Amino acid sequence: MEYNNLIVEKNEGICVIKINRPKSLNALNEEVLCELEWIFDDIKNDSSVKVVILTGEGKAFVAGADIVLMSKMTAGEGATFSAHGNRVFRKIELLNKPVIAAINGFAFGGGCELSMACDLRIASTKAKFGQPEVGLGIIPGHGGTQRLPRIIGVTKAKELIYTGDIIGAEEALSLGLLNKVVEPENLMDEAKTLASRIIKNSMIAVAYGKEVINRGMQVDMDTALSMESNFCGMCFSTKDQKEGMFAFVEKRKAHFIGE
């Protein structure tokens, strides 16, 4: 499939998706959301892809949603646009493979929300983050009110959402919004290195780990621990578990097949 707003490259188990609307700072509109939905639907069933890296072209990761488009929306259209973004971002969050956000620049509004739907976040020192929607008379509509407090805590999330303040990469790192901050020229290499560190392991175990973490964060501890035990038990029915443990006993490198 050809995309008008995305550049997609697949190599050695890594799929790099670059949002490519640099003149509009990669602002999200319906077409971009649709293309993101299509590519992630494709990746879900593509066994050649083990890890996804999501980034932006130019000086922005995603500098928010398309305000020109949004300025003309009715209440119903605004709710529909919000629901569409939430559906797409939830697909990214629930993808059966890890997704790394390589945040090269501005990540405002929908861009910050998109990064939070990813599993891991590495940012350039030039990256900036914020949920400035209140300055436009609206609230975050693509998951910001829900994911930001879950990631950095309710009190700080309320401050950022109520004020619309913009923060730099180092502050975002200190708040727990990021895994790492690197120099701009090292960003993609760092993201690919992280992806490669993940790929050397059992991808079915990684997928199970992702699912248990995501689901466990929404329930009480006893339910979460029971879920963990069930998924741990499921691992013992896989070929990867046999290979991993026999390789350890035999003092050799494991060769996982993701089954």
URMOWO-V306116 format. One record per helix or strand of 3 or more residues. SS is the DSSP state (a for helix, b for strand). FROM is the first residue (numbers start at 1). TO is the last residue. If there is no record, write none. Layout:
ss=(SS & SS)
from=(FROM & FROM)
to=(TO & TO)
This chain:
ss=(b & b & a & a & b & b & a & a & b & b & a & b & b & a & a & a & b & a & b & a & a & a & a)
from=(6 & 14 & 22 & 30 & 51 & 60 & 67 & 75 & 98 & 106 & 110 & 120 & 128 & 133 & 144 & 154 & 166 & 169 & 180 & 184 & 203 & 221 & 239)
to=(11 & 19 & 24 & 44 & 56 & 62 & 70 & 94 & 103 & 108 & 116 & 124 & 130 & 136 & 152 & 163 & 168 & 174 & 182 & 199 & 216 & 235 & 249)
